Amino acid sequence: MATHIPGLEFERPIIELERKIEELKGFSSHKDIDISGEIKRLEEKLATIKKDIYESLTPWQRVQIARHPRRPYTLDYISMIMTDFIEIHGDRHFADDKAMICGLAKINGDKVVVIGHQKGKDTKENLERNFGSAHPEGYRKAMRVMKMAEKFDLPVVVFIDTPGAYPGIGAEERGQAEAIAYNLREMAGLRTPVIAFVIGEGGSGGALGIGIADRMYVLENAYYSVISPEGCAAILWKERSRAPDAAAALKLTAKDLLGMQIIDGIIKEPLGGAHKDPEETAENIKKAIKKDLALLKIIPKDKLVDTRYAKIRAIGVFKE
């Protein structure tokens, strides 16, 4: 019998029904008893429950899916979408940050530069990659590679997945805030197309540090926010347990962000999240990249930069 990965709290009815169906199938095969009718009824019930739960997720539930340990990360999408990936290391100032992946790759034969946060698949790798929270050297490495992309007229594809930039003493001593601020300024004027995707967590300046783009997408169950729900709850109510309330107030879901014109589109995920079918999610991302690259590559560089700058300046402007 298949082993079960513990699910999220709101997924419990789904997991229990899936387990019951598996048990009935096992019982039927061992005892040579035909209970296909009962199994079919339960499978239909399961499909209905899944649809009801996943199509009415709260913002906090989407945050939980965005953090799912089986959710695909940057290197997963690179392997599924791109070929001939060559990683580039180091910021030429201090060190190589393993929380930030940078390199060269191809998409259907077209050369691109790819940059993204990388979390770990287990505790050991998470410690090595600092849980996807980059140090200043990570942002400086990213900008070094972006400048190389500009020099050789290569488009940049960005995958954002971080709870936030690392706030440790060492990172602050080495200029964390300056590194992110520098990236914001330089990316605004980068003379090459930039397409960015929030694939999981899009937390604060850590996300913005590589997130100034001509096209910005958020996956259906990812989030993009000025602060984590837990951090917001701790500040506003002095209780991290009120994170669900904070998630709703922050308007951090893809649907909310699209409505406020902060992002350009939503990337569809399979029912239940990207981890349910990574290949399908990767294909949806790849389609968006191909479509936008075809449009962005023919825009004159001056117009590209002016349009990007105007897009950024329009965020937060409201008309009564």
N, C-alpha and C positions, 0 to 999 in steps of 0.2 A: 504494500500500500504506500502511496506517495506521502512524503513527510510534509507537514504544514509549516509555513512561515507565519509566525504570529502577526496578525493584522492589526489595524488601528481599531480603536474602541468602537467607532461608529460602523465598522465593517463586521462586527461580531455576528449579526444575523446572517450575513452572507457566508461567513466562514463555517458557522454551525450547520447551515443547510448543505454546503458543499461536502462537509464531512459526512453528513447523513447519506447523501447520494453515493459517495464512495463506498461507504459501508454496505449499502444495499446492493451495489454492483458486485462487491466482493462476495457477499452472502449468496447472491444469485448464481455466480460462477462456481462456487464451491459446493453448493447444495443442489445444483441443477434444477432450480425452481424459477419459473418464469414470473418475474415481477416487473416486467418492462413497462406496464401501464402505470404502476406507482412511481417508477423512476422518471418516466416522461412527465408525469404531473408535477413532481418535485422540481424537475429541470425548468419547466415553464414558470413555476412559482419563483425559482431562483432568478430567472431572467427579469421577471417583473420587479422583484426586490432590488436587484442591481440597478435597474433603470430608475426606480424611485429614489434610491439613496444617492447615486452618483450625479443625477441631474438636478438635485436640490441641495448641493453641498453649501455649507456656511463658509464664510471667509476663513475661519479658523481651521475647518476641516481641509480646505485647500492648502493651507500652510502646512498641515501635517502630511499631506500627500507630497508636497514639494520637498519635504525633508525625509521622505521614505528611503531607508537604507538600500533598497534595491533599484532606486531610480537611476537611469543612465546619467553618467557624468561626461565631462568634456572629452576625455580620451575615448569613451565609448562612441560618442557621436562622430568623432574624427575617423575612427575605424570603420564605421558604418556608412559615412557619407563621402569620405575622401580617400585618396590613394597617395602613395609615394610620400608619406609624412616624414619629415626630417625635423626633429626637435632642436631648438636653439636655446642655449643655456647662458645664464649669467647677465648681470647688468653692467659689467665693466667698471663697477665702482666698489662693490662690497662682496656680493655672493650670488649664488643661484637660488631662487625661491621656488621650491617644488609645489607650492600652492598655486603657482601661475604657470600654465603651459603656453609655450610660444613655439612657432615653427612654420615651415613651408609645406605646402601640400598641393594636391590637384583635385579639382572637381570636374569630372567628365573631360579630363585633359586640360582644363584651364587652370593656370597657376594662381594660387591664392596664399595669403598669409593668414594663419589661424592663431587666435589668442583666446585663452579661457581659464577660469578658475578650475582647480581640480581637487575634489575631496577624496578621501580614502575609502576602500572597500571593506576594511577591517580596522581594528583599533591601532595596530602597528602602523598601517599606511596612513591613517588619519593623523597620527602623531607626526609622521614624517612630512605630511602635506599640510599640517597645522589646521586640519578640519576645513580647508578651503579658504582660510583667512590669510590673505597675502601681507607680506611685509613691504616696506618701501622699495626694497630691491626688486620685488616682483613687479611693481608698477613701473619702475625704471627699466626693467628688462622689457616689459610690454611696449613702452614708448620707443626703446631702441629698435625693436622689431618693426613697429609701425613706421618709423622714419625710414627704415630699409625698404618697406613696402612702397612708401611714397617715392623714394629714389628710383626704384625699378618698375614703377607704375603697376603695382600689384594690388588688387582689392583686398580688404581686410574683413575676415569673418570672426566675430566675437561670440563666445559662449560665457554667459554670466551665471555664476552659481556660488554665492558666498553669503554667510550670515553678516559679514562686514569685514572691513580691513582690520588686521590684528592691532589691538590697542595696547600692547605691552610696552614696558619702559624702553627696551632696546629699540623697538620700532619707532617710538616717539623721538628718541635720541638721534636716530638716523634720518629723521625728517619725513615721517609718514604723511602728515597733512600737506607738506610742501610737494611731495611726490605726486599725490592725488591732484592737488590744485594745478600743478604743472601739466599733468596729463589732460585735465579738463580744457585748459587753454590751447594746448597743442593739437588735441583731437578736433577741436572746433575749427581749426584752420588746416587740417590735414588734406593735402591735395590728391586724394585717392578715395574711391568709394569704401564706405564702412557699413557693414550690416551686422546688427547685434541681436542676440537671442537670450532672454532670461530663461534658462532651462530648469531651474530649481528655485533657490533662494536668490533674491536680488536685494541685498541689504545695504542701505545707506551709501556712504562715500566709497565703500569697498566695491560696490557695483558700479557707481558712477565713474570710478577711476579708469575703467576701460569701456564705458557705456555711452560715449558721445558718438552718435551714428546717424547716417543718412536714413536708415530704416531700422526701427526698433520693434522687435516682436517679443511677446511673452507667451510661453506655453500655457495651455488652458488651466493647468493646476499649479503653475508657478506663481510667485508673488514678487512684487517690486515695491519697495517702501523706504521711507526716510529712516526708519528704525524698526527693530524687531518688535512683534506684538508683546513679548515678555518685557523688553526694555521700556516700551511705551507704558505698559500697565504699572511697572515699578515706579515710573516718574509721576504719572497722573494720579494713581490710586494707592501707591505704596504697597501694592499687592500683585505679584507676578501671576497669581492664580486668575487674575482678570484678563489674561491674554486674549481669550475669545472676544471679549468686549472691545479690546484695543484693535484686534484684527478687523472687526466690523467698522470701527470708527476711522481707521487709517485708509480705507478705500484702496486696498493693495492688490485686489484680484485683477486678472487680465481684463475682465468685462468692465470693471470700474475705470481702469486706466485707459481703455479704449474710449470709453464715454467722455473722459476728460481730455482726450486727444494728446495724452502723454506718450502713447505708443501708436504704432502704425498698423498693428494687426495682432491677431491671436492665432497661435499654431494649435491645431486640433490634436487632442490626445485620445488614445483608446479609452473605452469605458473603464474607469477605475484608476487611470493614471498611466504615464509613459512606461512604467516598469512592467505593465501587463503585456505590452507589445512594443519593445524598443525599436524594432525595425520599421514598424508603421510610423512611429513618431519621427524617426530619422528621415524617412522618405518625405514626410510633410515638411520638415525643415529644409531638406534638399530642394524641394520644389520652389519654396520661397526664395532661397539663395539664387537659383538659376533664373527665376523671373526677374528679380531685382537687379542682378548683375547685368543682365541684358539691357535693362533700362538705364542704369547708373553709368555704365562704361561709356555711353555715347554722349553724356552731358559734358560740356566744356568744364575744365577744372575750376575756373573762376566762378562760374555759375553754380557748380556743385558746392563749393565752400559757402557762397552767399546764401544758397537755399538752406543748407544745414544750419548756418548761423541764425537765419530768420526763424527756422523751425524751433530752435532752442529758445530763442527770445520770446516766442509766442506762448510757451508753457507758463501757466499761471496767470495769464491775462484773461480777464473776464469782462464781458459786456453786459450791462444792465438792460 
